[in-house]
Amino acid sequence: MTYEKVMNESDMLAALDSIQSPLVPGDSALSNVQCIAHRGSRFHWPENTMMAFKGAIKAGADALETDIHLSKDGVAVLSHDASLKRCYGIQGNVIDYDWEFLKTLRTVKEPHVPMPRLSELVQFLDQPENKHIWLMLDIKTDNIAEDVILAIAEAISSVDGSAEYWHGRIQLGCWNIQFVPLCQKHLSGFPITFIGYSLALATEFLDVPDTNFNLLFPSVVGPFGSDFIRKAQSRGREVYVWTLNDTTLMKWAISMGVDGIVTDETKKLMNIPHSVTEDIQDGMIDPEIFKQVQTDIDEDIKVRDEIRGLLKSLDKHDRSIQSVLSRVHAVPASSLAALLSSAQPFFEQQRDTLKGLDAIASKYPYYKYNSIWTRELQAASYGIVLAGWLGAFTPENEERKEGRLMTIKEVGEKLGVSVNVRETDVFHLSLEEYLHSLINLIEELTRLAVNSVTLGDYQRPMLISKFVKDLHAGFQLLNLKNDALRRRSDSIKYNVKKIEDVVYDLALRKLINQTDSQVPPSQ
């Protein structure tokens, strides 16, 4: 699962002396509650490894939960993180390497074991002694949806036995409803499990046949959660909760009637006493238990409010910069130096605001809040690359010149932020945000090519045409996995065509030298 740090794990996690001692058969407390091992026994063995899965089964788990990513050559492998840094100690992402390389890696955590493929885990579960274990797959959204679903189907089909045999033993965990049609297309008959922390989204999945639910525990606490559990179970669906490692919280979940608990503490769950009613009065539990959770939620709200306050200022600076730079469409090239100079104070204010945002955001895991600021940071990056193209930031001893592409490192230096950081959880300008800003630049230059003709500047469209074509060629070399970024980059060819039309028209009207003009626009 993700989003685990909603709770303060330091208060909830306790180490086990061993991973043995399964529950005595017949324990009524767990007779209807399944123990689902989160990434295997990850507190005792390297997570998402065969050693962790074997340890979880030995400790008495009913099911295994694991995470799916794709290798560069399309092999479904088991890794929670897209990055290899935390678990395997090397730079880069899983998707960057073929399986032949990934299989040589060893975990940072002792005893340094290899990364498994999904097919290896399915083969392991096909062994006679493991036929009582079922599997929940957390399908990560970092990958292209259809590619990862096809890879899962291939891994399952590589193991002896019909697909129908695995229908009752493998659940497909989906974070959003867009994955459902692909699962139904390529893995027909396999149950789907909605994974998330929103009852509103979970309710949408109630209309999807043969769907279970794996929800963040706080999202089902309270009357709405209880109603949802009853509604789902009345339709024959199962409801699991994640990730519980504290005995008291486990007892609370059991009292609510959930069907399964995802946990890192398999032994602790299996050792819950025969009755949980001693801690529960009239179906309620001491509210003191969730005081720390509420404290964490309040702190989270406070941090988000602080970030949003800074983003309002950043958005104001971004708009001021765009307002100044947009005048490039109406002023001659001779006035550009003064125009760029007038934008400088706003760039300085922007940098100061980003410094404050960095100070707050870098205290927390990057993934937790980055979705809040990505639009504003992308806009800030765009302002820098546009100003740079127009000739801003030129060294004092050099003549200002249009047509320069600012690198991500140069953009980061002007904004005063780190760029594309993978090693540590700090605030930074991501590569995706930078690439989006370059596409924004291309769209702006397309307008500028037309408006420059209106201003009587017939040379600038030729400069823009060459620049945009070169940038388009660069994008075509990239193997983009981000769906939104890939779609936007595909549209660059239309901008190239529009600019070609402008240059070709200038050539036909003999307003530019025929030998310097571009070839006729492509059809």
N, C-alpha and C positions, 0 to 999 in steps of 0.2 A: 504494500500500500504506500501512498504518499500522504502528505499533510499530517504526519504523525506528531509534529511539535505543537499541535493545538493544545495538548496536555503537557504538563511538566513531567517528563519521563524520569527525572531524578527522584521524584517522590513516588513513582509508580513501579519502578523496576527493582527487582531484588535477585541476586544471583542464586543459582542452585548449586548444591554440593555435587550433584551428578545428574545424568540425564536418564537414569533408570527409575524403577519403582512405579510402574503403571498402576492405574486405579484398580482396586479389587473389583472383580466382576460383580454386577448386581447393584452397584451404587446408584440409589434412586435419584440423587442430585443431578447426575449427568446422564441419566437413562435416555433423555430426549435431546440433549445438547451435545453437538459434535465439536471436537477439539480440532481446529484447523491451524496447522503449524506455519507461522509467518516466515516465509523464506527458509523454511526448515528450522532447525534449532539454532537460530542465528546468534543467540547469546552465548552459545557454547562452542559453535563451530563456524567457520567462514560461511557467510550467508549465500543462499542459492547455489550450493555445491552438493554433490552426491553425498559427501560426508554429513552435511547438515540434514539432508532428507532421511538418511539412514538413522541418524540420531533421533530425529523426531518420531519416526515410526517405532523405534525401540522404546521411547518414552511413553508411547501409547496413543499417539495422534491418530485421528480418524481420517484426516485429509491433509494434503500439502498445498500451500499457496506459494506460487512462484511468479516471476516477472519475465516478460518476453521482450527481447530486442532483436534486431536483425543485424547480421554481419554485412559487410560490403557485398559479398557474393550471395546474399539472400538466405543465409542459414539462420533458423530460429535458435537463439541462444538464451541462457538464463542469466539475467542481470537486472537488478533494480534500477541502477543509474544508467543514463545514456553515456556518461563519462566513465572512463576506465580508471580515473585517478584514485578515488577513495578505496576501491576494493582491490585493484591490481597494481596501483602505484605508477602508472605510466600516463603520459599525456595523450589526448585524443579521445574520440568517442568509439563506441562499439561499431557503429556504422562505417567508421573510417578504415576498418581492417577486414581482410578475408578470414575465413574460419581457420585456414592453415596457420595463420599467425596467432589468432586468438587462442587456439588450443595449446600454444606454448607458454601462455601466461600462467602465473601462479599468484594466489591471493596474498595480499599484504599480511593478513591475519594468519597466524600459525594454525595448522601445520603446513601452510602453503600448498594448497591443492588447486587443480585446474578448473577452468570454467567449463561447465557441461553444456551440451546441446539439449534441446527439448526432446529430441529422439532418444537420447540416452536415458532420460528420466522416464519416458513412456516405456522403454524397454525394461527398465528396472521394475516398474509397476506391473508389468506383464508377468513377472515371476510368480509362481504359485503362492509363495508365502506373503505376497503383497497385494493379492487380488481383492482384499477388503478395503484398500485405500483408494480414495478418489482425489482428484486434482483440480484446483482452481487456478486458472491462468489469468494474471493481470496483464492485459495487452496494452503496452505503452503507446501513447499517442504521438511520441516523437517520430515514429516510423510512418511511411506512407501506408494508409489503411489496407488497401488491397494486397500490397506486397507482403505485409506481415500475416494477414489471414491465410494467404496462399502458402506461406512458409510453414505455418502451424499445421495446415492440412497435409502438407508433404511429410512433415515429421511424424504425424500420427499414422499416416498410411504406410510409412516405412517399417512399421512394427507389425509382426504377424497378428492376424485377427481382423475381422471385418470392422468397418466403421461403426456398425450398430453395436458391437461389443463395447466400444468406448463411449457411446452416447450417455450411459449412466455413470461414467467414471470421470469424465472431463467436462468442466464448466468453463465457458468462455467469458472472462471478465471484461466488460466494456465500460469506459468512462463516459461515453456520449452515444446518443441514439443513432448517429451517422454510421457507426460500425455495424449496426444490426443487420441491414440488408446484405452486407458482404459476408457476415457470418452465416446468414441463411442461404446465401448463394453457394459458398464454397465449403461450408461445414454444416450442411443441412442435418437436422436431427439432434445437434448438440445443444444442451441448455445454455442459455445466456444468463450471466449474473451482472446486474448493474452495480458498479463500484462508485461510491461517491459520498458526499456529505450534505446533500440537499434533498429534503423530502419532496420538494416541488419537482425536481428532475426524476426522482424515483417514481413518483406518481405517474409520470409519462410512460414509464416502462411497464406499468401495470397492464397496459393495453397490448404489450408485446407477448405473444404466447410463449409458454415454457421459459419464463424468466424468473430468476431468484434475485435476491438483493444482499449486497454486502456494504453496510453503512457505517460511517464514523459514529461511535457510540453516543457522544453528546447530541447528535442530531435526532436520536430516537428517544431521548429522555424527555418525559413530559407527556401530556395527554395526546398531542398530535402524533408523537412517535408511537405511543401505545395503540392509537387508532389505526395507524398505518400497518403496524405488525398484525393486528387482528384482520384487517382488510386483506392484506397479502396472503396470510395463511388460510383465510376462508376461500381463497381462489386456488389453493393448492400450491402456493409459492413458499419458498423458504427464506428466512431473514437471518442473516449473519451480521455480527458487529465486529469492528476493528478499532484499534489494536489494544487489547486489554491485557495487562501484565500484573495488575494489583488484585489480590484475592477478593477484597471487598467489592470492587467493581465487577469482577467476574460473577460474584453471588447476586449482585443487583441485576446484571444482564440475564442470569438464569431465571430470577424471579419474574422478569418481564416476559418470559416465554420465548426468547429467541431460539432459533434452531441451531446456531453454531457460533463459536467465539474464535476469532482470529487472534492468535497470541504468540509471543516470543517465549513464553514460559509454559511449555507443554506440561511439564511435570507438576507445576503449581496448580494448573487447571485440573489435571487428572486427580490431584490429591485433595480436592475440596471435599469436606465431610459429607455424610449421608444427607444431612438436612441443612438448608440455608435459611430456614424460617427464623432461627434465633436472632439473626441480624435485621430482620424485616418485620415491621409492625404494620398490619393492614395494607400490605402491598407497597409501603413507603420505606424509605431509608433515611438515616440521619443526614440532614442537609449539610452538615459539616464536611462530609466527604468531598463535596464539589466546591468548597470554598476556594481551594487553590485553582481549580479549573476556572471559576469565575474571575479570580484575580488575573489569570493569564489572558482571559478573554478581554477584560477591561484594559489590560496593558496593550493588547493587540489593537484595540479600538483607538487608544491614545496614540500609538505609533502611526496608524493609518491616517488619523486626523492631522498629525504633524506633517506627514509626507504630503498629504493633499494640500495643506496650507502652503507649503513650499512650491508645489506644482502650480498653484494658482499664480504665484509670482513668476515662476518660470514661463508659464503660458503667456503672461503679460509681456515678458521680455521677448519671447519668440515672435509674438504678434507685432511688437514694435519693430523688430528686425525685418520681418517680412514686409511691413508697411513701407519701410525705407527702401529696401532692395527692390520692391515691386516697381519703383519709379524708373528702373532701368528700361522699362518698356516705353517710356515717354521722354527720356533725355538722351542727347547725343553722347557719343563715346567720350568727347572732350570734357563732359561734366561728371564722368564716373568717379574720378578721384575724390571730388568734393562729396559726392553721394556716399561713397564708402566710408569716408571720414566721419560723416554724420551718424553712421550706424555704430561706430566704435564704442560710445558710452553704453549702449544697450548690450553689446557683447561683454563688456566688463561686468555689468549687473547680472547678466546671465551666468557668468563664471562664478560670481560670488554666491548666487543662489544654489548652483550645483555643488559648491563646496559645502554648504549647509546640508543639502540632501545627502551627500556622501557621508557626512559625519553621523547622520541618523541611520541610514540604510545599511551601512557596513557593519553595524552591530548585530545584524540578524542574517539568517540564511538568505542568499540571493533570491532563491525561487519563491520565497514567501511573499515578497512585495513587488517583484519586478514588473508584474502585469499592470500595476498602478501607474508607473511612470514611463512605460515604454513609448507611449504616443508622444509625450512631451520631449523625451530624450531624442527620439527620431526627428522631431521638428527642430530641435536645437542643432543636431548634426547636419540637417539639411541647410539651415542658415549658414553654417560654416562652409559647407562645400560650395554653395552658391556664391557666397562672397569670395571664396578662394578662386572660383572659376572667373569671376569678374576682375580679379587682380588684387584683391585685398591680401593682407599678410605677406606682401612681397618684401624681402629684405631691403633695408634702407639703401644699400649700395647697388641695387638692381632696379631696372626700369619696370614699372608696372606693366603687366602683360596678361591678356585674357587667355582662357583656354587651359588653365592648370587644373589637374585632378588632385584634390587633397586626399592623402592616404588616411586610413583609419587612425594610425598613430598620430599624424598631424592634427586630425580633428580632435582626438583626445587631449592633446597638448593645449589646443586653443580653448577647449571646454574645461580643462583642468580636471579630467577624470581618467581613470584607468580604462584600458580597452581590451575586450575579448579575453578576460581573465578566466582561467580554468583551474588554477591551482588552489585558490582560496575563495571563500564566500565573501566577496566585497562588491560594493556598488561599482558598476562599470558600463561602458558603452559596448553593447554586444555587436558581433559581426552582422547579425540579421538587421539590427537597427541601422547600422551604417549602410548596408546594401539597400534598404528601403529608402534611405535619404538620397542615395545615388539615383534611384528610379524617379524620385521626386524632382531631382535636378534635371533629368532628361525631359520630363514633362514640362518643366519651366522653360528649358532651352528651346523646346519645340515652339512654344508661344513667342519666345524672343526672336526666333528666326523670322517669323511672319512680321512682327512689329518692327524689326530692324529695317525691313524693306520700306515700311511706311515712313520711317525716319530718314530714308535715303542712304542707309548704310548697307551696301550690297556685298561687302566682304565678310561681314560677321556671319551670315547664313552659311557660307562655305566653311568657315571655321567650326561652326556648330555641327555641320553635317559630318565633317571628319571626326570630331570629338565623339559624337553620339555613336557613330558607326564603330569606332574603336572600343567604346564602352560596351556596346551591344555584343561585339565579338568576345569581350572578356566575360560577360555574363553567360554566353553560350558554352564557355569552357567549364562552368561550375556545375557540379552535380547537386542541385539544391533539393533538400529533403523537406524544407518548410513549405507547406502547401500554399499559403498565402503569398509568400515570397516568390515561389515558382510561377504562380499565375501572373503576378505583376511583371516578372521578368519576361514572360512570354509575350506580353503586350508591347515590349520595347520596339518590336519590329514595325508596329503601326506608327510610332513616333519617327522612326527612321524614314518610313515612306512619306510622311507629311513633310519632313525637312527636305527630302529629295525633290518633292514636287516644287517647293519654293525655289530651290537652286536651279532646277531644270527650267522653270519659268523665267528666271533671271537670265539664263543663258539664251533662251529663245528670243528674249527681248533685247539681247545684246547689251545687257547692263553689266555683265561680267565677262571676262575673257573666256572664250570658248575652251581654250586648252586647260584652263584652271577649273572649269565647272565639272560637276559630277556627271556621270552617265545618266541617260534617261531613267526616270523612276521605274522601279520594278512593278509589274502588274500582278 
